[in-house]
């Protein structure tokens, strides 16, 4: 299935990166115990690296092309991040 391209403000990209960092931090202690957890953590690390490497357009937005699997990972990360913010 082909990816979909979005143009997101840099602030949204920063929020997604923070959400991915939270998921990476939470999964890291458990990664050695399970190959599935290690794979999920690696997926989050890969997405974070991709988003961190993006260069904003002159208008400050960042173009991102994501496939449905990446979108699902980002959604899960944002839900975890949102729940963490609500706890604070």
Secondary structure, DSSP 8 states (H G I E B T S, - for coil): ---EEEEEEHHHHHHHHHHHHHHHHHHHTTTTT-HHHHHHHHHHHHHHHHHHH----TTSEEEEEE-HHHHHHHHHHHHHHHHHHHH-
